[in-house]
Each structure stands twice: as C-alpha cells, then as structure tokens.
Amino acid sequence: MFTVVGISGSLRSGSLNSMLLRAAADLMPPDSRLQILSITEIPLYDGDVEAAGVPAAVNEAKSAVMAAGALLIVAPEYNGGMPGVAKNALDWMSRPPADKAKVYGGLPVAVTGATPGLLGTATAQAAWLPVLRNLGTEVWPERLLVPYADKSFDASGRITDEKLRTNLGHYMAGFVEWAKKRRALS
C-alpha cells in the first residue's frame, strides 16, 4: 500500500482546504491511501523550545512523513503567499538540521489549494516551490487550481462540483503514479 501523508494548511474547522484534503483521501487510486496529518498541535517554531526538546507533535509528524511515500500539501493563499501555519510545520519537521535530509530528501511532494477567489491559490503554489526545493524534495509539476471553492462543497464538506471531483481524482492518480516512479528511482 502506497501512503501519501496529507497536510491542510488551514486550522479552521470549516476550512475549504481541509474539505479538499478529505475529498482527496476518498479519491485515492487503488493500492494507495492518504493519511491526513493534523498540524494543529505543532507550536510556533522557537529555538528555545527546540533546545529543550523537539515537541512530541513535531516528532509524530516527522515520523509520519518519513514513513510515507509522498507528501500532499493542501493550503490556502494568504496575502499572495503560503499560510504561516503550514510553513511553520514544515520548518519544525526540518529540525534539528540533521533531520532535514531524513525527512525531506527526495520526498515527492504535490501542492494544491482551494479558495473562494478567482485564482485558486496559484500564487501560493508558486511561493511553495523555493521552500520545497530548499528542503530537498521533488515537486510534482502538475497543478490543481480550485477557485470558487465555497461553491464546490456542501454543508457536510462533500464535493458537489462533479468537474472538481473528476479533476481531483485525476490529480491524485497522477501524483501517486509519479511519486511511485520517483521513489523507485531513489
């Protein structure tokens, strides 16, 4: 079973990005699964906290990512960039510095996001690229932009937009296939 760890870059309970992440879990191809990892317990990075010991929530997240075949980041766009909580989680998982390559080295990563706006997190997805390259990951070049997402889900968080459901299914199938090939090469 090929496991992808998925992180929502929004902590809000009614998050469109968390809805998209849960929908992705439902649309995984056969012989694969999406393990959703919560980042709500990961504190803001503080070198003093790290010096006292990496928090348990961070170590749990690192272990999940290291055991997985790939990482999916589903995050909103805030002020033209990535959300701080998601970046913070990735930063923490690179600590201490010796763990950066263990967690991220060669890791296949996909980034997508949902927004009620027109551009579907295009700017944020681009902002993730230098960060993910610096971490040593391999970024899947395909994009899934989800604009007007507030009209794409029902009150229980299920996709109501059939085009989005189809596109998300193709996106996840393509990502898993690509990630498996990348892992086979490493």
Protein Blocks (a to p, Z undefined) as FASTA:
>chain_A
ZZdddddfbfbfklmklmmmmmmmmmccehiacddddfklpccddfklmmnopcfklmmm
mmmmmmpmbdcdddddeehiacfklmmmmmmmmpcfklmmmmmgopacddddddfbfnoo
mmmmmmmmmmmmmnopacdfbdcddehklmmccfkopafblklmmmmmmmmmmmmmmmmm
mmmmZZ
